[in-house]
Amino acid sequence: MAEGRRGSWEGRLVRLGFEDPQRAAGMLENLDALDSHSPLATEQLITTLSESADPDLALFGLCTMTEALHRHGHDIAAFARTLEMDADFRRRLVYVLGASEALGRHLSLHPRHWYDLADPALAGARPTMDDVATRLATAIGADSPIDALRVEYRRLLLRLAARDLAEGLLVDEVAAVLADLAGGALETALHIARNEYFAAHPGAADCRLAIIAMGKCGGRELNYVSDVDVLFVAEPLEGDPEAPALKTATQLAAAAMRICSAHTGEGTLWPVDAALRPEGKSGPLVRTLESHLAYYQRWAKTWEFQALLKARPVAGDAALGREYLAKVGGLAWAAADREGFVDDVQAMRRRVIDHIPAADVDRQLKLGPGGLRDVEFAVQLLQLVHGRSDESVRSGTTLVALEALTKSGYVGRTDGAVLADAYRFLRSMEHRIQLYRLRRTHQVPDDEADLRRLGRSLGFTKNPVTDLTAAWKKHALEVRRLHEKLFYRPLLAAVARIPGDEVRLTPEAAKQRLTALGYVDPASALRHIEALSEGVSRRSSIQKALLPAMLGWFAESPDPDAGLLAFRTISDALGSTPWYLRQLRDEGASAERLAHLLASGRYAVDLLQRAPEATAMLADDRELTPRTLEGLLTEMSAAARRQDAPEAAVAAIRAVRRRELFRIAAADLSGELDVEAVGQSLTNIAVGTLTTALEVARKAVAQRLVPSGEPEPTRMAIVAMGRFGGHELGYGSDADVMFVHDPLPGADEKQATDFATQAATELRRMLALPGADPAVAIDADLRPEGRQGPLVRTLASYASYYARWSAVWEAQALLRADPLCGDADLCQSFRDLIDPLRYPENGIGERDVMEIRRIKARVDAERLPRGADPATHTKLGRGGLADIEWTVQLLQLREAHRVPSLRTTRTLGALRAAVEAHLVDPSEADTLSAAWELASRIRNAIMLVRARPGDSIPQDPRDLSAVARICGYPPGESGRFADDYLRTTRRAHNTVAHLFWDD
């Protein structure tokens, strides 16, 4: 090579990515010198070198191999012509040399193997298992069969690597061919072992011996360099004794392992590992089929069944291998029936991560978080749970199994695709890392040059290190996210708890099973199940995966029949939407929460059936947190403003209210809220509804009565009374209110009153209109003069009335008055007006105390509904809500003038304040609080169960059971629930007798 040409090449080599251009130019010069007639260092070669993973390494390997050709007197000219004229050969050779130092050494030892890379049949040809086995079997008759096997294996490995690197094969295909190579090598090794053994022991007993591949080899997803996990199963020939046959089989198995694993002048293939056999390394290397079967049936641990997923006969007696797979391999699909199976698998995965050295965990492609094992464990757990009844997911190959799980609906389409892409990418990284030196490793290198070569081999040519690292981290994050989502999915544990034989019940057996679970009408239940799961659509596939767990969850709830019917109704309404079934399958405890909610009563179901899309909030615990009053007012106001007609605006407000009622009911049934939180949350919903609906009503009336451009003649407010004012609303409570207005200065009082009355009337009308959302019942009977008095009064009129006519019972009613809606200043003015009445200076006198006691006695005697049991009536019965509230209110009327903390509309708040002020003994307060909370909880539970209010503990056993369950009692303990209520209220009644009736 001329000096000038060499110098000009150096500059170009820098631009082409060579790290040492001067050395590279020298090697190119040496290549040309080997054959002056056919120069090797062509422009095409230099371009191809620059495209390889490591141009310097590729050029060095090419020089070494060419020198070996020259040294052994091979035809350099033929090689040079082929290198120049055959672009496919040039690319295969250079790409192999640039990615694998080990295969470069192989070519320097066996340079004539370049002919394999020039083989026209290599392009696009995937060798079959028989092809591979036949080629490897040629080593059997060689002078040194073990070395011949290893040379032939490396030759076939070279052919595969060339296609992989030059054609960009899918990692699935590469892994399958590698597994076939391993199977063929084991078959050949066993033949060699047989020849050697029987030559040395001509009279030894023969045997049937099969090699069962496990792990990645069994799953046909082997790495370039990996341990090959195997089991050995043997049987004597017909009529022969077992012991001699097993002795021969053990010798043959050990020899086959040695042939593959031991180092010779031609290196080694890979370690053969038999540690997955029964009893591990402590157990015999070879067992009979019956011995294997007995071990798995009696002693095997969960992980051993998981390992059987990938069992596959690969060598030896094919019929014996198939028999092993039929008898023993099938046991894997019963593993999920074992007690605590899902927990065992999850714990095993955690132990694997815990045992990774801290220094290695971030660079572990296989075992670390977001690594290959995360994908494999998630897929295997899904297989073992669902494969009991669905044979389509029983593949031992991770990607094939993942595709089947996705097709059958056990994994979402997007999740399945993302997981498969990430798995392929991580496996490709692993392959390229191992290919470099043909060493078993799963660590991502931290050396810059190694990362650069790795990145370029995977197609990252612009910024190989940066882009490779970013892609790796992205895929690892996705794997970890989806692993957590799939591997720890509650649905898995629920399905696994159902015995495998019950997942595949006949119709008649299914009816019996449904009856045993507690379904009253199993025939109807079976029809619902068939309707949900019929057909072959993805929707029906997902339902088939959901239903076993859902049926169990319905059965754990008060009314499984109603739950299943409601589930069918909701599914019919939402089944075609893309998120609904996906959420139930994937999102945490969403399915279990929905099942318990649907089978717990009518109230939440009715709300949900009006707007099934509200099931979306069950996916996230945060969505079950009640909205703040400010948030409700903002959303309701915005919903109303988007409508033109007043009725439509109020309908939009009611739709928000309905959704929020469902949120509270769902949170309540999930055990997320206590009684006080439910009361406050329902109160906030009522305040938001009335406040925004009042605005709509006022605007509607103003359009009729107020001239354009003029202000409304009066300010308005709504005073919450009773349980509403006490922030203690239940699901069945009316909104007790009083309306107050205050004319603007200069406004005509009659016109102002007419405006306010029409606004209040319009408000009540629109909130009571029939529609898709529950009506809002507004009760204004607690206003002065009751139904006979005006619906709306001015602030001055209220002041005049209370100054002239107010009785002590009205002062008592005002203890629960809280102006909550409308003009804020007017609300405060009304509060200032009534405070002296309800918190009278120096308290109330004995005459007023006697009057209150008289009224209470009359209420006790006359107000209890006919036929009601005073022992079980939660409101007016002994120790019920009225007893406790009247006791607290009497205390407030007597003492609130001197104890400011008693000035609250909340019953339990006032009771706590009384304890702090030493007015009530803490034990007595606890007794009253317990009774009040239990009675309130029962009233709410009755509404949740029946979707209609009720005050008495149900007599119907099914309703009683449902109420008890909602109140926290286990199944079958309705009697204990009723006894606890009687005991709690009896104690409260005795306390009331002391605090309310005694002086």
Secondary structure, 3 states (H helix, E strand, C coil): CCHHHHHHHHHHHHHCCCCCHHHHHHHHHHHHHHCCCCCCCCHHHHHHHHHCCCHHHHHHHHHHHHHHHHHCCCCHHHHHHHHHHCHHHHHHHHHHHHHCHHHHHHHHHCHHHHHHHCCHHHCCCCCCHHHHHHHHHHHHHCCCHHHHHHHHHHHHHHHHHHHHHHHCCCHHHHHHHHHHHHHHHHHHHHHHHHHHHHHHCCCCCCEEEEEEECHHHHCCCCCCCCCEEEEEEEEECCCCCHHHHHHHHHHHHHHHHHHHHCCECCECCCCEECCCCCCHHHCCCEECHHHHHHHHHHCCCHHHHHHHCCCEEEEECHHHHHHHHHHCHHHHHHHHHCCCHHHHHHHHHHHHHHCCCCCCHHHECCCCCCCHHHHHHHHHHHHHHHCCCCHHHCCCCHHHHHHHHHHCCCCCHHHHHHHHHHHHHHHHHHHHHHHHHCCCCCECCCCHHHHHHHHHHCCCCCCHHHHHHHHHHHHHHHHHHHHHHHHCCHHHHHHHCCCHHHHCCCHHHHHHHHHHHCCCCHHHHHHHHHHHHCCCCHHHHHHHHHHHHHHHHHHCCCCHHHHHHHHHHHHHHHCCCCCHHHHHHHCCCHHHHHHHHHCCCHHHHHHHHHCHHHHHHHHCHHHHCCCCHHHHHHHHHHHHHCCCCHHHHHHHHHHHHHHHHHHHHHHHHCCCCCHHHHHHHHHHHHHHHHHHHHHHHHHHHHHHHCCCCCCCCEEEEEEECHHHHCCCCCCCCCEEEEEEEEECCCCCHHHHHHHHHHHHHHHHHHHHCCCCCCCCCEECCCCCCHHHCCCEEEHHHHHHHHHHCCCHHHHHHHCCCEEEEECHHHHHHHHHHHHHHHCCCCCCCHHHHHHHHHHHHHHHHHCCCCCCCCCCECCCCCCCHHHHHHHHHHHHHHHCCCCHHHCCCCHHHHHHHHHHCCCCCHHHHHHHHHHHHHHHHHHHHHHHHHCCCCCECCCCHHHHHHHHHHCCCCCCCHHHHHHHHHHHHHHHHHHHHHHHHCC
